[in-house]
């Protein structure tokens, strides 16, 4: 697959940003994106953190996304008040999709009772169970397991060894990184006179639209009803979410944090790395929980 390239004026138009050039000849072809320190003459860079402003004088980047106050410090500037989101948007122009296979492999195990939408790609050695429905344009990489009665919206991507246990629902445009496990049984056990007894978990997991779930993250099925992850939520690698948890949406749960069962997390929260959230509590909208923090009670 050829490496994408764009004239600088094309990038400015796609991002909706003003472009400052010293001359028409400065409208160069950009072939990639890199840091200020490592970018070459045909690469685009950005300045989001002012502590790196001194690098503008020495960078070899062909152009830089900067705030207005730094526009005159570089020969070619894309000007915005919010450089980092614009950098993220520019990255989408150069991102190359993983994988090169297309179609449904004869080496995949797809139940005759499953329904695959138009344009789906199913790699070898993946499994799709009975009565499962995939929307249009889904991609299922090798080693994935999708159990019975699952539903996937249009454009979902399951990278290698991702697992959807029975009854799991994904909205549109969800991405599961390698090894993510959705819908395994929650941690349900009861002490009895005969020792610890397992409590069956008979619920399921519902994931909203445009949710990304990191490598080896785990979201448990509900004991009853559903575990719910709302639209636009980003879940990092190695995150654990217990049974019957509700995340309302547009929140970030960051590496190795854990949320115990039946807790509710509001809109736009950030739960930082290795934080632990106790069960049966509520976290209000917009709350941030710092790294390695322990939260034993509700936060308003």
N, C-alpha and C positions, 0 to 999 in steps of 0.2 A: 504494500500500500504506500503510495507516494506521500511524502511529508507535506502537509498543508503549508501554503505561503500566501501572503496578502500584501498588497501595497499599504503603506501606512495610512493613506487617506481612506482606504477601504475599511481598515480596522476602526478608524475614527467614526466613520459613518455607521458601522454596525453597532458601536458602543454608544452612539449619540453624543460624542464628545468633541469640543473644539480642538483643532490641531494647530500648533504653532511651528512654522518652518521658516528658515532663513531665506530659502529660494525654492522654486519648483523642483529643482534637482534633488532636494532633500526628501522628496516623497519616495523613500526607498522601499524595497521589498523586505518584509519581516518573515522569518522562517521559524521563529520559536520564541519562548519566553524564559527568562532566567533572572537570577538575583542581580542586584547592582554590581556586586563584586565579581560575578562570574559571567555575566552577559557579554556576548560578542557583538560585532558591528551590525549583524543582521538580526539581532534579537531585541525584543521589547522587555523592559523592566518596569519597576514601580517603586515609589517611595510612600509607604504608609506610616511608618514609625519615624518621628522626627530625629531620633537618636542616630539614624543612619544618613542624615542629610549631608554629612561631610563626604560621603561616597559619591555624591553627584559630580564632584570635581574630577574624580578619577575613573568613573565608570566608562567602559567601552561600549555600553549598550547603544544600539542604533536609535532608540527612542525610549522615553520614560513617561509613565503615568504619574502625574504629580498634582499637588494642590496649586492654586493660582500663584501663591507667594514664591513657589520654586520654579515657575515656568521659564524664567529667563536664565536659569542656571544650567540648562541643557540645550543642545542644538535643536532637538526635536522633542516636543512635549505634547502629550495628551492631557488636557487640563480638566480636573474635577475636584469637587470638595470631598469626595469619598474614594480615594485611590484603591483601597483594598477590594471593595465590592466590584469595582471596574476591572481590576486585575483578575478576579475570579471569573468574571464574565468573559474576559479576553482568553482565559485558559480554555474555555469551551470551544473556541475556534481552532485550537491546536490539539485538543485531546483526541487520541486515536482509540477506537473501541477495542476491547479485549476480544481475542478469538477471531477465527477466519472461517469457521464452518457455517453452513447454512442448510436449511431443510430439516427434516426429521430423520435421524439415523436409524437404519434397520437394526443397529446394535443397541438401541434404546428399548426399554421395556415400557410400552405405553398400553394401558388397558383399552380394550375395544369399547369400553363404556365411558372413556374419557373424551372430552370435547376440546379440540385445539383450535384457537382462532386463526384467522388468516395471517400468514407471514410468520408463524412461530418457528423458532429454531430449537431443536432438541438434540443435544450432543449424545454420542455413544455412552453407554453404561450409566444412564440416568433412568429413573423409575417414576412413572406417573400412574397413580392408582385409579380405581373405578370411580365414576361419577364426578371426577375432578374436571373443572372447566378452566381453561386458560384463555385470556383475552387476546386480542390481536397483538402480534409483534413481540410476544414474550420470548426470552432466551433462557434456556435451561442448560447449564454446563455439565460436564461429566461428573458422575458420582452423586448427583443430587437425588434426594428422595422426596417425592410429593405423595402424601398418603391419600386415602379415599376422601371424597366429598370436600376437597379444597376448592377455593375460588381465587383466581388471580386476575386482576384487572389488566387492561392493555399496557403493554410496554414494560412489564416486570422483567428483571434480570436476576437470576439465581446463579451465583458463581459456584465453582466446584465444591461439592460436599455440603452444600446448604441443605437443610432439612425442614420440610413442612409436615408436621404430623397431621393426622386426620382432622378434617373440619376447619383447618386454618383458612382465614380469609385475608387476601392482600388487595389493597386498592390499586389505583393506576400508578405506573411509574415507580414502583418500589424496587429497591436494590438490596439484595442480600449478599454480603461479602462471604468469602470462603469459610465454611465451617459453622455458619450461623445456624442455630437450632430454634425453631419456633414451634411451640405447641407440645413440648415434652411435658410429662406430668409434673405438677407443682409438688412442693415439699409438704405432703399431707400425711401426718402420722398422729396417732393417739395413744397415750399410755393407758394400759388396762392391767387388770390383775394377772393376766397372762403375758405381760410384756408389751412392747411397742407394736401396734398394729397399723397397717397401711390404711389410709383413707383414700378410696378411689377418686381420681380427678376426672370428672365427666364433662367439663366445659370445653371451651375452645379459645382461640386467639383471633382478634380482629385488628388488622393493621389498616390505617387510613391511606390516603393518597400521598405519593412522593415521600415515603419514609425510607431512610437508608439505615441498614443494620450492619454493624461492623463484624469483622472476622471473629468467630468463636464466641459471639454474644449468644445469650440464651434468654428466651422469653417463654415463661411457663404457661400452659393451658390453665384455665380456671378450674377450681373445684366444682363450681356450678356457674352457669351463665358464661361470662366472657372476660378475658383479659383484653384491654383495649389500648392501642397506641394510636394517638390522633394524627391527623394530617401534618406533614412537614416536619415530623420529629426526626432528629439525627441521633443515632445510638452508636457509640464507639465500640472498638474491639473489647472483648472480655467483660462486657456489662451483663449483670444478672438482674432480671426483672421477674419477680415472683408472681404466684397465681392471684388472679382477680385484681391486679394493679390496673389503674386507669391513668393514662397520660393524655391530657386533653389535646395537646398539639403544639407544634412549633417550639419544642423544647430540645435541649441538648443534654444527653447523658454520656459522660466522658469516662474514658478507660478505667475499668475495674471498679466502677461504682456499683452498688447493689441496692435494690429496692425490695423490701420485704412485702409479703402478701397483703392485698386489700388496701394498699395505700393509694391515694389520689394525688396526682401532680398536676398543677394548673397549667395554663397557657404560658409559653415563653419562659420557662424556667431553665436554669443551667445547674446541673448536678456534676460537680467537678470530680477529678480522678480520685478513686478509692474512698469516696464518701459512702457512708452507710446510712440508709433510711429505714427506720423501724416500720413495722407493720401497723395497719389499721389507723393511719394518721392522714392528715391532709396538708399539702404544700400549696400555698396560695399562688395565684398568677404572678409571674415575673420574679419569683424568689431565686436567688443564687446560693448554692450550698458549696462551700469551699473545699479544697482538696483534703482528704482524710478526715473530714468532719463527721461526727456522729449525730444523727437527728432522732431523738427518742420520742418527740412529741410534735404536734401540729405546728406549722409556721404560717402566721397570717401576714 
